[in-house]
Amino acid sequence: MKIFRWILGSVVGLVVLVFVLQLVASERVEVVELHTLDEQGEEVITRLWVVDDSGYQYLRVGEGGSGWFSRIQAKGGI
């Protein structure tokens, strides 16, 4: 019974560690907040992960588009 509790505690601890590491990794410098306005003029905050390559920063727009990118285009930003 003692071994079972030790194994269960280890597995639970490992799962918690993975979630904590995921949270810490997603809140690093590469995450920015983009503030845009929707059709009603209300502010929409989108958290984006920035990729830095050779001194240039990139944001990825999905194949089907992204809400933040559509809002920028609607305001004539790009």
Summary of the structure (lengths in Angstrom):
residues: 78
radius of gyration: 20.0
end to end distance: 63.1
largest distance: 65.8
contacts: 141
relative contact order: 0.11
helix: 42%
strand: 26%
